[in-house]
C-alpha cells in the first residue's frame, strides 16, 4: 500500500505533521486538519528527539504512540515515525507504524543503520532513510542498501540537507548535486524532499519545495503545527495546516517523461550548476567579511589599501592552484581582478567614510 500511494498520486506524496508529538490534543488537532489538505497522505511526528545538547525537550516516547494510533483512526492518514535505534524500531513495529524513517544523525553511522536493519528484518514496514549529516552520497546510498539487504521491500530516501561549517541562508544547505547523483545512480528509488529542515525557516519552504518539484522529486515532508510559534521544538520551520494547503496549491508540477527521474538531463545538470553557484556566492560573502576586517585593521594602523606585493602573490599562487585544476589562466586572472577590485573599493570606503 505504501508503494501504491507513490504510484497512484498524480501530484507529490505529501507527508506532514509536527516536529514533535507534544500532547494528545495537539496530535489529533493537527491530524484532523491535515486530513482536509489535498495531497496529504501521511502524518509524521517525532516521539524521540535527538537533541544536540541535553536538557532540551527529547520527546514523549511510547506514550505518544497511543496518540498517533488515535490520529490514524480518526484521520485515515498513514503514520510515519523516526527510529534512532533497534529498540525504537521494535516498538514502532509493535504499534503498527506504517513508515519508519531513519534520521540524519543515525544514517551517518553504518553500525547504527545495520542494527536497525537487523531489527526490522522480515517485516513489511516501509523504511525511509534521510541523508546523513555529512555531504556524502555513497554513505547515504550505503544506508539505503543496508535496509534493502535486510529484505525491506518499500524503501525510499529523504533529502533534508547537510551539515556545513559556514554561513548559509539555509539551516542545512541542500547541496542539490548530491541527491541528483543519488537519483542518477538509483533511478528506481523514490526520493522525498524535506524543505523544513533544509531551510530552517518557514518563509523559504515554498521556494525549496518548488525546486524539489522541478527536479522530479516524488514527495515532500513538511513540518506542520496548529500553532507553530508555540511548538516545543523547531518552531521557526513549522507552518500551519492552512499554510501548507496554500503552498501545495501554488506548486507547479512538471510532467515526467519516459518514467525518468528528471524532466531531462539538461535540467539535472543546470541544477548542479545552480547549487555550485549558491556555494560560490556564500564563499564570496565570507571572503568579503574577512576583507572588511582587513580594511579596519589597515585604517587603525594607517596602512595603505593597495598592497602590490600581496596582489602579485595572490595572482601567482592562485594561478598555480587553478592550473592544477585545469582552469584557464586568463580566466583565473580575470576573476581574481574583479574580486580584488571589489576588495579595494570596499576597504577604501571603510577608510574614507568611517570615523
N, C-alpha and C positions, 0 to 999 in steps of 0.2 A: 504493500500500500504506500510506503514512503516513496519508493521509486516512482510509482504511478503519479503522485502529485506533481513531480517534476515534468513528467511527460504530458500530462493532460492539461496542465495550466497554461493558458495562452500567454500570460504575462509572467513576470518573475515570481518564483515562490517567495513569499514574504513570511519571515519569522520575526515576531515582535513580542515584547513583554519587558518587564522591569529588569534592571541590572540585578537587583536582589529581591527575593520574596521577603517582604518585611512583616506583614500581618496578613491574616486570612482575608480581612476586608479589602486590603489593597490588592491582593492577588485576584479575588473574584471580581472586584470592580474593573480592573484592567482587562481581564479576560472577556468579560461580557461586553465591554466597549469595543474590543478588538474583533469580536465576533461579527460586528456590523461593518468592518472596514474591508472593502473589496480587495481580494488578493491575499489576505492574511490566512494562512492555513495552520501555522504552528505557533504555540505560545511558549516563550522561553522565560526562564527565571533562574537566577543563581541562588543556590541554597548553601553552598560553601564558597566563601570569597577569599581567594589567596591574596592577602594584603602584603604590601611591601614591608611594612613595619608593624609590630604587634601593638595591640591596643585599639585598633580601628575595628569597625563592625565586620565580623567574619562570617556572617550568615546564620540562618536559623536551623540549619541541619535537617534531620529527619522529620521534625515537626512540620516543616513546610511541605513535605511530600504529600501529606494528607490534604493540605490546601490545594495543591496542584491537581490531585485526583478529582477534587470537587470542581475545580475550574474546568477540567476536561469534560466532566459530566454535564455541566451547565452551558458550556460554550460550544462543545463539539470540536474544539481545536486539539490538534496533536500536541504532545508535550516534549520539550527539549530542555535538558539539564546538563550542566558540566560535571564531569568526574575528574578528580585530581589524583586519585589513587585506586588500587584494586578494591578496597573496602567501599569506596563511593560507588564504583561500578556495580558491585554485587547488590548494594542496597537499591540502586536505581532499577536493576532488573527485578528485584523483589516487588517494587511498587509499580511495575509495568510501564515505566517511562518509554515513550516511543523512540526518542532520539537522544543519544548520549554524545555530547561533544567533549573533545579534549582540548584544553586551553593552551595558550601560547607558552605559559611558564612550564607546562608539562611536556608539550611536544618537542621542546628543545632537548629533552633528556631521553635518549633511546631506551635506557633501562626502565624508566617510569612508563613509557609507552608500551614496552613489551609486557610489563606486569599487568597493565590494564587489558591489553590484548588477550593475555592468558586468562584473565578473569572473565572475559566476555566470550571466550571460545565456545562455539556450539550454539550460541544464542541467535535469535533472529532480529535483534535490535539494530537500528540504523546507527552508524557511528560517523560523526563529522569531526574532522581534525583541523584546528586552527593552525595558521602558520606559526612556526617557532619565533620567539622574540628576536633571534638572530636572523639577519637577512641572508638566508641560505636555502636555496630551492631544493638542493639534494637532501638536506636534513628534513625538510617538510615532506618531500616525496618518500623518504625512508620511513617516516612515521605512518604515512598512509599505507605503505606496503606491509608494515608490521601488522596493522589491523586486518588487511586483506589476507595475509598468510594465516591468520587465526580463524579464517573461514567466514568472516563477516562479509555478507553479500552487498549490503547497502552502505557504501562508503562515499563520503563527499568531503570537499575541502572548504575551509572558511578563511578568507583573506581579511585580516584585521590590522594590518600594518606592522611595522618593525621598530624595534628599539634602536635609536641612534643618539649619539652623544654630541648633539649640536642643536642649535636653534632651528626651529621649523614652525611653519604655520599649522602643521598637523601635530596631534598628540603622538601618534605613531605613524610616521611617513609611509605612504602606501608602497613606494618603490614598485610601480606597476610592472616593470620589466620582469620581476620575479614571478608573480602569478601568471604572467603571459608565458614565461618559459615553462612553468608547470603545465599549463593548458596545452602548450605545443607538444610537450613530452607525453601528456596523457589526455588526448582529445576526447576520450570516453568519460572523463571524470566530470562530475557536477561541481561547480565552484560557486560559492556564495560570498558576497561582499558584506563586510561589517563596517559601514561608514561611521557608526557611533564611536567605535574605538579608534578608527583611523583619524578622525577629526578631533575628537575630544570636546567638540563644541557643537551645539545644535544648529548654529547658523550655517555650517558648512555641509550638513548632511545631505541636503538635496543635490548640490552640485557633484558631490562624490558618488552618490547613488546613480546619478545620470551617467557619470564617467564609466561606472561599472556596467551599466546597461549598454553603453556604446561599445564596450569591449566584448559583449556577448556573455556576461555572467548569467548564471541560471537562477540566482536568487539574491535576496537581501536579508540581513539580520539587523534590525533596528531597535534599539532600546527605547521602551515606551512606558510611561508612568502617568498616573492620573494627575499628579501634582509634582512635576519634575524638580522644581526648586527645593522641595522638601524631601527629596529622595535620600536615603541613608547612605548611598554610595553612588559615585559618578553622576552627580546631579546635573552637571553642565552639559553632558552629552545625551541626556534623555529628552524625549518630546512627548506631547500628549497624544492619545489616540486620534484626536481630531486633526492635529498637525500631520500625523502620519498619513491620514487619508488624503490630505491636500498634496503632500509630497508624491504619493503614489499616483494620484490623478494627473499630476503635471509631468510625469516621466514620459519621455519619448522612447518607445521600444522599437528597436530596429529588427528587420527580418533576418533570419538566419538562412544561409544558402547552402544547400547540399549537406546539411547537418554539421557544418563546420563550427568550431568554437567561435571563430571570428567572422565578421561580415566578409572580410577579405584580408589577405596577407599584408597589404599596404597599411590598413588601419592598425594592425598589430605593431608594425614597425614604427608608424608615427607615434603610437602610444609610448613606445620605448624612448623615442626622441623627446616627447613631452616630459616624461619622468626625469630624464637626464637634464633637461633644461631647467626644471624646477630645482634640482640639486645644484646646478651651476649657479643659479641666482642666489640660492641660500648661502653658498660658499662665498660668493662675491659680497654679500651683505655682511658676513662675518669678517671678511678681509677689510671692508671699509670701517668696521668698528675698531680694528687694530690701527688703521690709518689715522683715525680720529685721535686715538691715544698718542700716536707718534707726533701728530701735529701739536697737541697740547704740550708734550714734552719739549718740542723744539721752541715753542713760544716761551715756555718757562725758562729755558736755558739760553735763549737768544741765539738759536741756530737757524741758518738759512733753510728754507723749504726744499729747494732743489739741491740734491747731493749727487754730482756727476759720477763719482766713484761707485756709489751704491747703484745707480741706474745701469752703469756698464756691467756691474757684477750680476744684476738681475737678468739683463739680456743674455749674457754669456751662459750662466748656469741654467736658466730656463730653456734656452735653445738646445743645450746638450741633453737635458732631460726630455724635451719634446722630440728630439731626433731619435732617441732610444724608443720612443713610442710611435715612430714612423710618421710624425707630423711634419708638414712642410715648414721650413724655417721662416720663409716670408710670412706665412700665415701666423706663426707664433709671434713674430716681432710686431705684426700689425695689432694683434690682440693686446700684447703687452703695452704697446704705446698708448692705446685707448685707456687701459686701466691706469697706467702711470699718469697720464694727463688728468684723469679724473681725481686721482690721489693728490696731485699737485694743486688742482683747483680747490679741493676740499680743505687741504691744510692751509692754503693761502687765506681762504675765507676765515678759518679759525684765528689766524694770526692778526688779521686786519679788522675783524668785526667783533671779536670777543674782548671783553675787558680783562 
